[in-house]
Amino acid sequence: MSLETPSLPTGLRERKRAKMRQDIQAVALRLFQQQGYEATTMEQVADAALVSASTLYRHFPTKTDLVLRDELDPLLDAAFAAQPPELSTVQAMVGAMREVVKHLSRDEVDGVKERAQLFWGVPELRAAALGQLMDAMEQVARLAAARTGRDVVDPQIRALSGAVVGASIAALAGVADDPAADIFEVAASYLDHIEAALRL
């Protein structure tokens, strides 16, 4: 990633690892697009990425990790913490997302979009993502609790985290229906509508 924050390792070794993961993932996404997710093997990804199988598995233990893993969470956490205190929690999340997107390259944005489309179109990936969705709810609850001074198990915090993750899933569906859409703007729009939607 091109955005550096104090929460991210900035040493040369870690930057090289992050670049290698990004390059491997880009090769994998290209292969998935060319020959289909199911038809592509980990060995083919390793060969095309010019890395050994052991290197590939060290960075991506499973094929689903090639789609579901990214480096965005620490960036979003740091950007969320830096949002102005007068914003609501949801507004701060939208602001954090837009701040992170400003520092992503076009290739990185396209990669996120490609992964989102794969996630929605491949049943194996949707099933594998369930655990990640639960982790995402915990992450949102933790961030919201810290921002509001409430406990992470507060029912309103739990309801908010579920609504935010649900809106994000709905945004993925919206992007699947419109491949030309900007995934981050769609997600921000859905998050912007949470409060009004809950009053329907």
C-alpha positions as MATLAB code, in Angstrom:
seq = 'MSLETPSLPTGLRERKRAKMRQDIQAVALRLFQQQGYEATTMEQVADAALVSASTLYRHFPTKTDLVLRDELDPLLDAAFAAQPPELSTVQAMVGAMREVVKHLSRDEVDGVKERAQLFWGVPELRAAALGQLMDAMEQVARLAAARTGRDVVDPQIRALSGAVVGASIAALAGVADDPAADIFEVAASYLDHIEAALRL';
ca = [
       0.000    0.000    0.000;
       1.137    3.506   -0.658;
      -0.322    5.023    2.548;
       1.961    4.822    5.566;
       0.674    5.211    9.118;
       2.369    4.767   12.502;
       0.445    1.491   12.962;
       2.066   -0.089    9.931;
       5.596   -1.527    9.782;
       7.713    0.729    7.615;
      10.940   -1.293    7.555;
      12.431   -2.332    4.248;
      11.811   -6.030    4.880;
       8.127   -5.570    5.647;
       7.647   -3.239    2.686;
       9.172   -5.902    0.454;
       6.836   -8.527    1.887;
       3.819   -6.285    1.345;
       4.899   -5.614   -2.240;
       5.358   -9.343   -2.861;
       1.885  -10.085   -1.497;
       0.404   -7.373   -3.692;
       2.210   -8.688   -6.790;
       1.188  -12.300   -6.129;
      -2.422  -11.282   -5.575;
      -2.465   -9.263   -8.805;
      -1.188  -12.298  -10.753;
      -3.775  -14.539   -9.097;
      -6.624  -12.161   -9.939;
      -5.476  -12.046  -13.559;
      -5.478  -15.853  -13.745;
      -8.879  -16.077  -12.068;
     -10.264  -13.645  -14.633;
      -8.672  -15.473  -17.579;
      -9.446  -19.074  -16.704;
     -11.904  -18.961  -13.804;
     -11.420  -19.247  -10.064;
     -12.192  -22.957   -9.823;
      -9.921  -23.901  -12.743;
      -6.897  -22.036  -11.391;
      -4.521  -23.918   -9.085;
      -2.137  -22.578   -6.480;
       0.720  -24.089   -8.474;
      -0.308  -22.075  -11.537;
      -0.374  -18.915   -9.437;
       3.103  -19.630   -8.060;
       4.488  -20.299  -11.551;
       2.925  -17.163  -13.034;
       4.082  -15.024  -10.096;
       7.623  -16.441  -10.388;
       7.712  -17.560   -6.760;
       8.127  -20.972   -5.169;
       5.110  -22.866   -3.888;
       6.443  -22.524   -0.332;
       6.657  -18.733   -0.722;
       3.107  -18.585   -2.068;
       1.716  -20.693    0.783;
       3.630  -18.643    3.351;
       1.849  -15.485    2.226;
      -1.474  -17.071    1.178;
      -2.108  -20.412    2.945;
      -5.229  -21.132    0.864;
      -6.613  -20.145   -2.518;
      -9.439  -18.253   -0.843;
      -6.830  -16.084    0.908;
      -5.715  -14.844   -2.521;
      -9.109  -13.164   -2.829;
     -10.176  -12.412    0.735;
      -6.929  -11.111    2.242;
      -5.935   -7.467    1.989;
      -3.809   -4.875    3.765;
      -6.553   -2.299    4.305;
      -7.683   -2.912    7.891;
      -4.718   -1.224    9.665;
      -5.053    1.733    7.298;
      -8.767    2.073    7.973;
      -8.230    1.766   11.739;
      -5.663    4.579   11.719;
      -7.771    6.811    9.464;
     -10.860    6.197   11.630;
      -8.987    7.203   14.777;
      -7.960   10.464   13.081;
     -11.506   11.545   12.149;
     -12.888   14.720   13.799;
     -14.687   13.993   17.108;
     -17.841   15.862   16.072;
     -18.639   13.239   13.409;
     -20.953   10.356   14.221;
     -19.419    6.882   14.211;
     -20.831    6.073   10.774;
     -19.722    9.436    9.390;
     -16.224    8.765   10.750;
     -16.189    5.359    9.037;
     -17.152    6.931    5.727;
     -14.515    9.617    6.200;
     -11.869    6.996    7.015;
     -12.726    4.999    3.914;
     -12.476    8.045    1.675;
      -9.172    9.058    3.277;
      -7.648    5.626    2.645;
      -8.919    5.489   -0.939;
      -7.146    8.780   -1.708;
      -3.830    7.008   -1.099;
      -4.528    3.873   -3.156;
      -3.196    3.481   -6.663;
      -5.529    2.777   -9.568;
      -4.267   -0.820   -9.635;
      -5.020   -1.235   -5.931;
      -8.553    0.099   -6.351;
      -9.111   -2.172   -9.353;
      -7.801   -5.110   -7.326;
     -10.306   -4.451   -4.550;
     -13.081   -4.317   -7.139;
     -11.986   -7.553   -8.815;
     -11.843   -9.319   -5.469;
     -15.303   -8.042   -4.552;
     -16.757   -9.353   -7.809;
     -15.119  -12.743   -7.245;
     -16.402  -12.830   -3.681;
     -19.948  -12.306   -4.874;
     -19.764  -14.716   -7.804;
     -18.021  -17.758   -6.285;
     -19.989  -19.742   -3.650;
     -16.786  -21.149   -2.112;
     -15.557  -17.640   -1.435;
     -18.840  -16.482    0.065;
     -18.761  -19.425    2.463;
     -15.115  -18.791    3.371;
     -15.881  -15.120    3.990;
     -18.300  -15.843    6.848;
     -15.502  -15.907    9.405;
     -14.116  -12.670    8.009;
     -17.529  -11.034    8.303;
     -17.683  -11.979   11.978;
     -14.190  -10.531   12.442;
     -15.323   -7.369   10.645;
     -18.263   -6.993   13.048;
     -15.880   -7.304   15.987;
     -13.552   -4.738   14.434;
     -16.380   -2.239   13.862;
     -17.712   -2.829   17.383;
     -14.245   -2.228   18.845;
     -13.778    1.008   16.880;
     -17.278    2.277   17.693;
     -16.897    1.440   21.385;
     -13.578    3.285   21.600;
     -15.018    6.329   19.831;
     -18.204    6.537   21.915;
     -16.812    5.445   25.275;
     -19.246    2.535   25.432;
     -18.567   -1.122   26.104;
     -17.944   -3.334   23.099;
     -20.848   -5.596   24.169;
     -23.306   -2.694   24.470;
     -26.411   -3.725   22.449;
     -26.371   -0.457   20.491;
     -22.713   -0.980   19.597;
     -23.486   -4.531   18.476;
     -26.472   -3.349   16.449;
     -24.365   -0.627   14.834;
     -21.583   -3.043   13.899;
     -24.098   -5.455   12.372;
     -25.716   -2.633   10.392;
     -22.361   -1.388    9.086;
     -21.235   -4.843    7.973;
     -24.668   -5.531    6.488;
     -24.509   -2.285    4.510;
     -21.059   -3.273    3.265;
     -22.393   -6.626    2.040;
     -25.271   -4.837    0.319;
     -22.706   -2.565   -1.360;
     -20.879   -5.627   -2.711;
     -24.153   -6.803   -4.227;
     -24.688   -3.369   -5.750;
     -21.254   -3.430   -7.360;
     -21.886   -6.936   -8.699;
     -24.975   -5.574  -10.458;
     -23.020   -2.609  -11.858;
     -19.392   -3.541  -12.690;
     -18.624    0.041  -13.721;
     -19.467    1.386  -10.255;
     -16.810    2.741   -7.896;
     -16.863    0.184   -5.075;
     -15.698    2.618   -2.407;
     -18.229    5.285   -3.351;
     -21.009    2.686   -3.395;
     -19.957    1.480    0.065;
     -19.785    5.063    1.365;
     -23.220    5.793   -0.072;
     -24.736    2.717    1.584;
     -23.166    3.655    4.919;
     -24.495    7.207    4.546;
     -28.019    5.778    4.234;
     -27.917    3.533    7.338;
     -29.633    5.922    9.754;
     -32.404    6.850    7.314;
     -32.885    3.232    6.230;
     -33.376    2.053    9.808;
     -36.288    4.478   10.132;
     -38.219    2.962    7.190;
];
